[in-house]
Every structure is written in structure tokens, then in C-alpha cells.
Amino acid sequence: MTSLKFSIANNAVTHLGRNLYSTTPPALAELVANSYDAYATAVNINLSNESISIIDNGKGLSIKELETKYAIIGSEKQKEVPFNNLTERKPMGKKGIGKLAAFSLGDVYTVYSKSVGQTGWLTFTLNYKEMTSKNDYDVEVKKTELPEEFLEYKQYSSGFIVKITSTRRKITAATKDNIKKQLSRRFYIDHSKTQFDLKIDGKKLSLDANEYYDKIEYLVYFGKEEDFTLKSKF
């Protein structure tokens, strides 16, 4: 067990987290961007009015990386070395503040992290009210096994899980539709190249979530015919 110290002066958690995202879809998209930047090839999002979970099979973070990357808020985002035999990805997450998007979604969130070669998972919990009451915030990081709700991901050689509780807004059918549209727009344009599969409540998100594809009347394409992945739509 070790301690993780967050430096959170000048109401950073409020200004860069809770107040930066006024609705659920963009806040959730920012958390998924962190998974993308970690070279995940699979991301699962579970939505309910009690909790929101984002699970990926990306690089995960070791205790040292949690200290030097995750706990430092607002620093320039570091480029990750390609992982899972993937080509280099251009970072999508904002300057080290994407993690705070979780506080736009709920008051408490728990992290589970596993890096390659690590035995078991590391876990810690962050509380919005506690973090906004002080400039320095220490949390205990423990080694753990995944709880029952995440056991299907136990076989991951590495990964990162964020479970948000004490949620602030209801997840309605309209909310889910908006989430699907925003996530598909942001992450699926180059889906054939990025190898990035995203599921919401167990169902794979597809390009069909982009409403504007059905409104295209003319499309000019340059390149090899076999690379034209949208040709079945026309």
C-alpha cells in the first residue's frame, strides 16, 4: 500500500472538471479519449443511474506512472509509446485534465489499473468534496483483485477501469442516444485504421450512430477502392 498525492490548488478540480463539462456526453467522451491515448483496442461503457463505468484494455498505469502522470493535474500530456502492435496515435485527451471529467458525472470515482507485467490491479478512490476542501489531497493506493462486476476483464494483461458513483444526472434514452452520436463522431471516422472498438452496455457502437451520414448527397473520394470503407452506404 502506498500514498498518491494530488496537487489541486486554485479550485482546479472544480474549474477543470465539474464546470468544464455541462452535460454527460462530452465528459464521457473525454474519459474515452484517455483510453484511446493509452492504445486500448476495446473500451466497454456501462451506464446506469447508479454508476457509470469505463473499462479498457490499454496500457494501464503502474504506481510510478500514477505518481508522475495521473496525479499531476494540468501538465502537458505525454505521448505514449505505441502498444498492442498498433501504429502511433495522435493524442486526443486534453492537457492532463481529462481524468477530472469524471467529477462532472459523479461525486466519487474509483480507479483500477494494471500495467504489463504487473500482478493484480492497483486501486484508489477519489472524492470530489474531499478534494475541493484542500490544496493537497492524499489517497491510499492498494493492490487488489477486480470486484465481481468486472471479473470478465480479469484476463486483461493490462487495462484501466474508472467506476463513477453518486452520479449527478439521470441516464435517459435521450442521453444514451446523444452519447452514441458524440462518441461515434469522435472516435469512428478512422475506425478501420485505429482498431478501436467501443461498446455501450454490451452493444458495439457503429458508424450508423452518425446521423449526418444519411444526409450525404455527394461524396468525392481519392485513394484505393479497397480502402473506401463507406461504399456500402451509397
Residue pairs with C-beta under 8 A, 6 or more apart in sequence:
1 140
1 141
1 142
1 143
2 63
2 140
2 141
3 138
3 139
3 140
3 141
4 66
4 67
4 70
4 71
4 124
4 138
4 139
4 140
4 141
5 67
5 71
5 136
5 137
5 138
6 71
6 73
6 126
6 131
6 136
6 137
6 138
6 139
7 71
7 72
7 73
7 135
7 136
8 73
8 131
8 132
8 134
8 135
8 136
8 137
9 135
11 132
12 73
12 74
12 100
13 73
13 100
13 103
13 128
13 131
13 132
14 132
16 73
16 74
16 97
16 100
17 97
17 100
17 101
17 102
17 103
17 104
18 100
18 103
18 104
18 128
20 97
20 100
20 101
20 104
21 27
21 30
21 101
21 104
22 104
23 169
23 178
24 104
24 105
24 169
24 171
24 175
24 178
24 179
25 175
25 178
25 179
25 181
25 182
25 183
26 101
26 182
27 101
27 102
27 104
27 105
28 45
28 52
28 54
28 101
28 105
28 179
28 182
28 183
29 182
29 183
29 186
30 93
30 94
30 98
30 101
31 54
31 98
31 99
31 101
31 102
31 162
32 43
32 45
32 54
32 183
32 186
32 187
32 198
33 92
33 93
33 94
33 98
33 186
34 93
34 98
34 99
34 160
35 43
35 54
35 56
35 58
35 160
36 43
36 89
36 92
36 93
36 187
36 194
36 196
37 58
37 77
37 80
37 89
37 91
37 92
37 93
38 56
38 58
38 59
38 60
38 80
38 83
38 160
39 58
39 59
39 80
39 82
39 83
39 84
39 86
39 89
40 56
40 57
40 58
40 159
40 160
40 196
41 57
41 84
41 86
41 195
41 196
41 197
42 56
42 57
42 197
42 198
42 199
43 54
43 55
43 56
43 196
43 197
43 198
43 199
44 53
44 54
44 55
44 56
44 153
44 199
44 202
45 52
45 53
45 54
45 55
45 179
45 198
45 199
45 200
45 201
46 52
46 53
46 55
46 201
47 171
47 176
47 179
47 200
47 201
48 171
49 167
49 170
49 171
50 165
50 167
51 106
51 163
51 164
51 165
51 167
52 105
52 106
52 163
52 164
52 167
52 171
53 149
53 150
53 161
53 162
53 163
53 164
54 161
54 162
55 150
55 153
55 159
55 160
55 161
56 159
56 160
56 161
57 84
57 153
57 156
57 158
57 159
58 83
58 158
58 159
58 160
59 80
59 83
59 115
59 116
59 158
59 160
60 113
60 114
60 115
60 116
60 118
60 158
60 159
60 160
61 69
61 70
61 113
61 115
61 122
61 160
62 113
62 115
62 118
62 122
63 122
63 141
65 115
66 113
66 122
66 124
66 141
69 78
69 96
70 99
72 96
73 96
73 97
73 99
73 100
74 95
74 96
74 97
75 95
75 96
76 95
76 96
77 91
77 93
77 94
77 95
77 96
79 91
80 89
80 91
82 88
82 89
84 195
86 194
86 195
87 193
89 194
92 186
102 109
102 126
102 162
102 164
103 109
103 126
103 128
104 168
105 164
105 167
105 168
105 169
106 128
106 164
106 165
106 166
106 167
106 168
107 127
107 128
107 129
107 165
107 166
107 168
108 125
108 126
108 127
108 128
108 164
108 165
108 166
109 125
109 126
109 162
109 163
109 164
109 165
110 123
110 124
110 125
110 126
110 162
110 163
110 165
111 122
111 123
111 124
111 125
111 126
111 160
111 161
111 162
112 121
112 122
112 123
112 144
112 146
112 150
112 159
112 160
112 161
112 163
113 121
113 122
113 123
113 159
113 160
113 161
114 120
114 121
114 122
114 156
114 157
114 158
114 159
114 160
115 158
116 157
116 158
118 158
119 143
120 143
120 144
120 145
121 143
121 144
121 145
121 146
122 141
122 142
122 143
122 144
123 141
123 142
123 143
123 144
124 139
124 140
124 141
124 142
125 139
126 137
126 139
130 137
131 137
145 154
146 153
146 154
146 161
150 161
153 159
153 161
169 175
176 200
176 201
179 200
180 200
180 205
180 209
181 209
181 210
181 211
183 198
183 200
183 205
183 209
184 205
184 206
184 207
184 209
184 210
185 210
187 194
187 196
187 198
188 196
188 198
188 205
188 206
188 207
188 209
188 210
191 207
191 229
192 227
192 229
197 204
198 204
198 205
199 205
207 213
207 230
213 230
213 233
216 233
216 234
219 230
219 234
221 228
225 231
